[in-house]
Amino acid sequence: MGAVLNVVFDHPDWFEVQPRFGRAIICGLARLGGHPVAVVANQPQVMAGSIDADAADEAAHFIMVADSFHLPIVFLADNSGMLPGSRSEQSGVLHSGAGMFAAQTAATTLKLHLTLRKPYGFGSMAMSLLGFDAQVATYAHPGATMGAMSAAALTRATHAEDDLSNVLREAELEASYRSAEHLGFDELIDPRETRDALLAGLLRGLSSRQAAAEPVTRTAILP
């Protein structure tokens, strides 16, 4: 994901906040076309991007800070959902994930979303992939797979036969196109157009503001 950020944002002008904590999510400050933005990106090299309690806590706090200073937030989704398992649940992943979801839903600053490869289950909603959630723009790369869970996991969970397994896989591969047809995404974009599309969305959002936002705290920032 770091390599993606180098290409999308003004290189090398981006800075990761708390890089050693909650490593499944990258929270950073960057510039896009010279405009300051906050970035919340899944890190698929850590637990395949699954969001654990630490990552959710880090992201929730970062989102609240960015919102308080009116920084536009760019969400880059590539996750396998919230981290499953009894150990993860004991560490508080459900509570932390709900906190992250609440923080991004409550944020009133400009929000842009891009699905790179996969956003599954509640992890997708925590990363602001929730239809009509006041995003300025919501994009996806063609071929992105999505759903309540992966087709492979659903096949194992239901002990599906080969025929049904193939149907689930086809549905998974076509999910981004079906979502776009129903306005779940504003547009499916060529990966080579990622920077231009995000910048266009950002400029559109900035131009829609009635007045320049002042960097003053408007909401409480939880510890």
C-alpha positions in Angstrom: 0.0 0.0 0.0 2.9 2.3 0.6 3.8 2.0 -3.1 0.3 3.0 -4.0 0.4 6.1 -1.8 3.7 7.1 -3.5 1.9 7.0 -6.9 -1.4 8.6 -5.9 -0.3 11.4 -3.6 2.3 14.1 -4.1 5.5 12.1 -3.8 7.3 12.0 -1.4 5.2 14.4 0.6 3.2 12.0 2.8 3.6 11.2 6.4 2.4 8.1 8.3 1.0 8.6 11.8 1.8 5.9 14.4 3.4 3.5 11.9 4.1 0.8 14.5 0.6 0.7 16.0 -2.3 -0.9 14.3 -0.2 -1.9 11.3 -3.1 -3.3 9.4 -4.2 0.2 8.6 -2.1 3.1 7.4 -3.2 6.5 8.7 -1.3 9.4 7.2 -1.2 13.0 6.1 -0.6 13.7 2.5 -1.1 16.2 -0.3 -3.2 15.6 -3.4 -2.5 18.1 -6.1 -1.1 20.4 -3.4 -4.2 20.1 -1.2 -3.7 18.6 2.3 -5.7 15.4 3.0 -5.9 12.7 5.6 -5.5 9.1 4.3 -6.9 5.9 5.8 -5.7 2.9 3.9 -5.8 -0.9 4.6 -2.4 -2.6 4.5 -2.9 -6.0 2.8 0.6 -7.1 3.7 -0.5 -7.3 7.3 -3.1 -10.0 8.0 -4.4 -9.6 4.4 -5.6 -6.2 5.4 -8.0 -7.5 8.0 -8.9 -4.8 10.6 -8.0 -5.7 14.1 -8.8 -3.8 17.3 -5.6 -1.8 17.3 -6.0 -0.8 13.7 -9.7 0.2 14.3 -8.8 2.3 17.4 -6.0 4.1 15.5 -8.3 4.8 12.5 -11.2 6.0 14.7 -9.0 8.5 16.5 -7.3 9.7 13.4 -10.6 10.2 11.6 -12.0 12.3 14.5 -8.8 14.5 14.4 -9.0 14.9 10.7 -12.7 15.8 10.8 -12.1 18.4 13.6 -9.6 20.2 11.4 -11.8 19.8 8.2 -9.2 17.7 6.4 -10.7 15.8 3.5 -10.3 12.0 4.2 -9.4 9.6 1.4 -10.2 5.9 2.2 -8.3 3.3 0.2 -10.0 -0.1 0.9 -8.3 -3.5 0.4 -9.3 -5.7 3.3 -10.8 -9.1 4.2 -13.1 -7.6 6.8 -12.8 -7.4 10.5 -10.2 -9.8 11.9 -12.2 -13.0 12.9 -11.5 -15.4 15.7 -12.0 -15.7 19.5 -8.7 -14.1 20.3 -9.6 -11.1 18.1 -13.0 -10.8 19.8 -11.5 -11.0 23.2 -9.2 -8.1 22.3 -12.2 -6.0 21.5 -12.4 -6.0 17.7 -16.2 -5.7 17.7 -16.2 -2.7 20.0 -13.3 -1.0 18.3 -14.7 -1.7 14.8 -18.0 -0.1 15.9 -16.0 2.9 17.1 -14.3 3.2 13.7 -17.6 2.9 11.9 -19.2 5.5 14.1 -16.2 7.9 13.6 -16.3 7.8 9.9 -20.1 8.0 9.7 -20.2 11.0 12.0 -17.4 12.8 10.1 -18.8 15.8 8.2 -15.6 16.7 6.3 -15.2 15.7 2.7 -14.8 11.9 2.2 -13.6 10.0 -0.9 -13.5 6.2 -1.2 -11.6 3.9 -3.5 -11.9 0.1 -3.5 -8.6 -1.3 -4.9 -9.2 -5.0 -4.7 -11.4 -6.3 -2.0 -13.7 -4.9 0.8 -15.5 -7.6 2.7 -18.2 -7.5 5.3 -18.3 -4.9 8.1 -14.7 -3.9 7.2 -16.0 -2.3 4.0 -18.5 -0.2 5.9 -15.8 0.9 8.4 -13.8 2.1 5.4 -16.7 4.3 4.3 -18.1 2.0 1.6 -21.7 2.6 2.6 -24.0 3.8 0.0 -25.1 7.4 0.2 -23.0 8.1 3.3 -22.2 11.7 2.2 -19.1 10.8 0.3 -18.0 13.3 -2.3 -17.0 10.4 -4.6 -16.9 6.6 -4.4 -14.7 4.7 -6.9 -13.5 1.1 -7.5 -11.1 -0.6 -9.7 -12.6 -3.0 -12.2 -12.4 -6.6 -11.0 -12.7 -5.7 -7.3 -14.3 -8.5 -5.4 -16.7 -7.8 -2.5 -19.5 -9.3 -0.4 -20.4 -10.3 3.1 -17.4 -12.7 2.9 -15.2 -14.1 0.2 -16.6 -16.9 -2.0 -13.9 -19.2 -0.8 -14.8 -18.7 2.8 -18.5 -19.0 2.1 -17.9 -22.2 0.2 -16.0 -23.7 3.2 -18.6 -22.5 5.7 -21.5 -24.0 3.8 -19.7 -27.1 2.4 -21.0 -26.0 -1.1 -20.8 -28.3 -4.0 -18.6 -27.4 -7.0 -21.5 -26.0 -9.0 -22.6 -23.7 -6.2 -19.0 -22.8 -5.5 -18.5 -21.7 -9.1 -21.7 -19.6 -8.9 -20.5 -17.9 -5.8 -17.1 -17.1 -7.4 -18.8 -15.6 -10.5 -21.0 -13.5 -8.3 -18.0 -12.3 -6.4 -16.1 -11.3 -9.5 -19.1 -9.4 -10.9 -20.0 -7.7 -7.6 -18.3 -4.4 -8.3 -20.1 -4.1 -11.6 -23.5 -4.9 -10.0 -22.7 -2.4 -7.3 -21.9 0.3 -9.8 -25.1 -0.4 -11.7 -27.1 0.3 -8.5 -25.0 3.5 -7.7 -23.0 1.8 -5.1 -20.0 3.3 -6.9 -19.9 6.5 -8.8 -17.5 5.0 -11.3 -15.3 2.1 -12.0 -11.9 3.6 -12.9 -8.8 2.3 -14.7 -6.0 2.0 -12.0 -3.9 4.3 -14.1 -6.5 7.0 -13.6 -6.6 6.7 -9.8 -4.7 9.9 -9.0 -6.6 12.0 -11.6 -10.0 10.6 -10.5 -9.3 11.2 -6.8 -8.0 14.7 -7.5 -11.1 15.5 -9.6 -13.4 14.3 -6.8 -11.4 16.3 -4.2 -11.6 19.5 -6.3 -15.3 19.0 -6.8 -15.8 18.7 -3.1 -13.7 21.7 -2.2 -15.5 23.8 -4.7 -18.8 22.9 -3.2 -17.9 24.3 0.2 -19.7 27.5 0.9 -16.8 29.0 2.7 -13.2 28.1 3.5 -13.1 25.8 6.6 -11.3 27.0 9.6 -9.0 24.6 11.6 -11.1 24.7 14.8 -12.3 21.8 16.9 -16.0 21.2 16.3 -16.4 17.7 17.8 -15.1 15.9 20.8 -11.9 13.8 20.1 -12.0 10.6 22.1 -8.7 9.4 23.6 
